[in-house]
Amino acid sequence: MQYPLRTSQRSFTFSGDIRMRRIGRRRQAGQSLPLIAVMLVVIIGMVGLSVDVGNAYGQQRRVQNAANAGAVAAMNLANRNSSNPNVWDNVKRTLAANRIDLNSGYYDVRAEYIFDNAAPQLIGEWHGKYESDYIPTGNPPKNFTRIQVTLTERMDTHFARIVGRKDLTVNANGSACVGKFGLGTYPIGVPIKLNSTVHDILNPGASLTGTYPNGPYPTTHALWSQVQSGVWTNMIDREIVLRFRNKQGGSVPAGSHIGWLTWGGNGNSSMAASLTFPGNLQDGFTEATPGNGEALTNTPNGYLDPLDWADGNTGVQMSNGIINALQPFTTHPERIMTLPMYLKTNNQSGTNAKFFITMMGQFQLIGFNANGENNSYLRLRYKGEAKAPAVNCTGEPMFTVEPRRYTVSGVARLNRVYREQPASPVTHDIVLVMDTSGSMNFDWNDRRPGAYTESGNPDPGYQYPRFDDAKRVIKEFVRNYDLTTDPDARISFITFGGSGTLEQSTKIQDNWIHACVTYPATLCPTNPALKWPTIQLHADNLTATGGTPGPYAFERVISQLQNSASTRNGKPVRKVVIFATDGVFNICGTEPNTATCPKGDNVCPDSPFDARESCLNDPQYQAIKPRPIWQAQRLASRVKLLGASVYMVAVEPTCTPTSGHYCFNPYGLAEMSSGGDATSGNNYYFSAHDKDGLNHVYSQILGSLGPDRCVPLEQTELAGELVVELRKSDGSTWSRTTTSADVTGEYSFTDLEPGEYYVTVAPKEIYSPEDQITRRYSRVRNPLNAGEQGRSSVYINPQYPEGAVVYTETMLALKLVNGVPLNGCSNPTLTYN
């Protein structure tokens, strides 16, 4: 018998089915949790990797732009007949301008000449923080087809570290090839075959003059047979004076005058526009039709090339516009003029004249005279054959009708000061080091005593030895030292340079000595003449001669500092080194004393003379291990480890390099400076270009040593919200651009044409909470060039690729009073007067 199923049983069975299904679902959810956790890790890793890879792509564009700019800069300097070291330096400078910090350790660079067969020749190489190799001498080869710059950056990752990738590598190859003549080319035709009537108007009777050792060349000299036949190989760095007609008509012998050319227009205004830096040939060139049975050699293509015919610019007179266009070339010798050189003319009389161009030359405009029809001339110095400027090897021209646009970016810094109340008084041990090598006898324009002009007469422009100013600032330093607040200070005086052995040429003129060792302590502190009298006497009696044994001078410094205690009379002793030099370190010391850099010797060849002089004055060559600059940098690091602040002062005169005369390049000195904490920096590196600059440097250093010194006098901080202005440097009516630095001090100016600019900062009142004083900061300085005051100059080279970024810095500081910067503590109200 069957009984119906009870309701309770049916309910039980139904509910049991539901319970089992729920249990199954819970088991499935629990199994997916580990999978989700694994997938989250993978997704996070992929997102992080994509962020780092995206950042790498952004860096790739920046690095590629920098490599392109470096290659173009190298090509343009190679085309200007520069030396291999200068080409390599220009690569490094251009990379730095594009914010590639070679000292950061993140970059490798290799620059090479590339030949037709793809064979490379090294220009220079940089690995990490060190220059591993470069060509120390010589000029670029003649038959290379392009220059390649390979740039590698190692960039730290952020998210990719999760998957074990701590860094990524970004590579870029920039190449530059020879292009077309454009900016920098001017319509002044120079005869390639000189006439014997070419002479120096200022010295009648001389046949060919120039700033070279053997003086004027007579017409019988072998050089004349070369230039009369159009061979200019031996004319480099020699000067000629070429006449020109100052009005339409007239006649002068062929081969003795320049020809006014035109790119497409006529008259004074056209000529003035074409002569205004950097020229306007890039806007187009119309080739002339020669006439008189002459045939075109080249097919017209809108570009100026050798073997083209160019029209003469008729009716040109020396107007104010032309004079104003030419004048800056005489004051800016770095502005090399590319000028067409003509073999022959058609219609020589000047009306509708045509000039057959066979070569392009590079010239410096030394001077000109526009007064008088028969005494008008241009004085030119030949620098070598010109090659067309660089282009990207993809075929993109460097110069287009529409100017390229660039960006100037940088950071604004503030030399903010405040009164520091030291926990206890301090005293000082100061080592004064002065270069007494022979070049210190030159004046501030780097003219040497006993020099002669081109005419053979003593050079009347020589002023006085800059060594006189160097000796004077040593005396003024000790005379102005404040003994009322630091009576326990000691000073040691060391000189280096001279003849004899290394020990004889590097002398400790004064061992550690107190100021008042000779005279009563009651008189000495207030009488400048009585402070450190032996140092003042030794400074007066110094003479300058011999080489520049910088490493051994640092060895003397170390021996002195090792005899300096950490405390004296219960006061902490602050150790300070003030090291001034005007020359490249080129004599080996004893650190290390190896066969390749023996003590007291140099590492340059004995002959020929020019090669030896070039080597002795080449800091990049002397900085290679184990040469003198490299030795000095190692020794300077030991000075830092002794806790000393090292102020490096480069005595850097105004100088124009000429054949046989090399200007001082302070390369490597900044790395020797230090704030006493084993780190170096530009805040302790100074450059003095004249008497006032040297006074300013030593006054500023002296002001930083007082007990009431404002901190941080030697350091700067990023300055936000300053009003930064960019202006044209030529004083034109170009509307200035103004921006405000952000909170990090960064500023940027975009959409700029090539040219010379400067950055300045508007004065601002800033409050220092440390001493609760508000000061007015009104003096602008250039942190990248300690010798520049009032502005930070920046040059946008028209040969940089589109979009290149030129980096600069500017700094706002307290004003000067009588040439000395205010310390902002003794009388803060002076900052407002």
HELIX and SHEET records of a PDB file:
HELIX    1   1 THR A    7  ASN A   79  1                                  73    
HELIX    2   2 ASN A   84  ALA A   97  1                                  14    
HELIX    3   3 LEU A  102  SER A  104  5                                   3    
HELIX    4   4 ALA A  160  VAL A  163  5                                   4    
HELIX    5   5 ALA A  222  VAL A  227  1                                   6    
HELIX    6   6 THR A  233  MET A  235  5                                   3    
HELIX    7   7 ASN A  268  LEU A  275  1                                   8    
HELIX    8   8 LEU A  281  ASP A  283  5                                   3    
HELIX    9   9 ASN A  320  THR A  331  1                                  12    
HELIX   10  10 GLU A  373  ASN A  375  5                                   3    
HELIX   11  11 GLY A  438  ASN A  441  5                                   4    
HELIX   12  12 ARG A  466  ARG A  479  1                                  14    
HELIX   13  13 LEU A  502  SER A  505  1                                   4    
HELIX   14  14 CYS A  524  THR A  526  5                                   3    
HELIX   15  15 PRO A  528  LEU A  530  5                                   3    
HELIX   16  16 PRO A  533  ASP A  540  1                                   8    
HELIX   17  17 GLY A  550  LEU A  561  1                                  12    
HELIX   18  18 PHE A  609  LEU A  616  1                                   8    
HELIX   19  19 PRO A  619  GLN A  622  1                                   4    
HELIX   20  20 PRO A  628  LEU A  641  1                                  14    
HELIX   21  21 ALA A  670  MET A  672  5                                   3    
HELIX   22  22 ASN A  682  TYR A  684  5                                   3    
HELIX   23  23 LYS A  691  GLY A  703  1                                  13    
HELIX   24  24 PRO A  828  TYR A  832  5                                   5    
SHEET    1   A 6 TYR A 130  TYR A 134  0                                        
SHEET    2   A 6 PRO A 120  HIS A 127 -1                                        
SHEET    3   A 6 TYR A 107  ILE A 114 -1                                        
SHEET    4   A 6 ARG A 146  ASP A 156 -1                                        
SHEET    5   A 6 ASP A 167  VAL A 178 -1                                        
SHEET    6   A 6 ALA A 390  ASN A 392 -1                                        
SHEET    1   B 6 GLU A 239  ARG A 243  0                                        
SHEET    2   B 6 TYR A 377  GLU A 385 -1                                        
SHEET    3   B 6 LYS A 354  ASN A 369 -1                                        
SHEET    4   B 6 MET A 337  ASN A 346 -1                                        
SHEET    5   B 6 ILE A 188  PRO A 191  1                                        
SHEET    6   B 6 GLY A 259  TRP A 260 -1                                        
SHEET    1   C 4 GLU A 239  ARG A 243  0                                        
SHEET    2   C 4 TYR A 377  GLU A 385 -1                                        
SHEET    3   C 4 LYS A 354  ASN A 369 -1                                        
SHEET    4   C 4 TRP A 309  ASP A 311 -1                                        
SHEET    1   D 3 GLU A 717  LEU A 718  0                                        
SHEET    2   D 3 TYR A 406  LEU A 414 -1                                        
SHEET    3   D 3 GLU A 746  LEU A 752 -1                                        
SHEET    1   E 4 GLU A 717  LEU A 718  0                                        
SHEET    2   E 4 TYR A 406  LEU A 414 -1                                        
SHEET    3   E 4 VAL A 805  ALA A 813  1                                        
SHEET    4   E 4 ARG A 779  ARG A 781 -1                                        
SHEET    1   F 5 THR A 506  HIS A 514  0                                        
SHEET    2   F 5 ARG A 490  PHE A 496 -1                                        
SHEET    3   F 5 THR A 427  ASP A 435  1                                        
SHEET    4   F 5 LYS A 571  THR A 581  1                                        
SHEET    5   F 5 THR A 567  ARG A 568 -1                                        
SHEET    1   G 6 THR A 506  HIS A 514  0                                        
SHEET    2   G 6 ARG A 490  PHE A 496 -1                                        
SHEET    3   G 6 THR A 427  ASP A 435  1                                        
SHEET    4   G 6 LYS A 571  THR A 581  1                                        
SHEET    5   G 6 ALA A 644  VAL A 651  1                                        
SHEET    6   G 6 SER A 674  GLY A 675 -1                                        
SHEET    1   H 6 THR A 506  HIS A 514  0                                        
SHEET    2   H 6 ARG A 490  PHE A 496 -1                                        
SHEET    3   H 6 THR A 427  ASP A 435  1                                        
SHEET    4   H 6 LYS A 571  THR A 581  1                                        
SHEET    5   H 6 ALA A 644  VAL A 651  1                                        
SHEET    6   H 6 TYR A 685  ALA A 688  1                                        
SHEET    1   I 4 THR A 737  SER A 740  0                                        
SHEET    2   I 4 VAL A 723  LYS A 728 -1                                        
SHEET    3   I 4 GLY A 755  VAL A 761 -1                                        
SHEET    4   I 4 SER A 792  ILE A 796 -1                                        
SHEET    1   J 2 LYS A 764  SER A 768  0                                        
SHEET    2   J 2 ILE A 773  TYR A 777 -1                                        
SHEET    1   K 2 LEU A 816  VAL A 817  0                                        
SHEET    2   K 2 VAL A 820  PRO A 821 -1                                        
END                                                                             
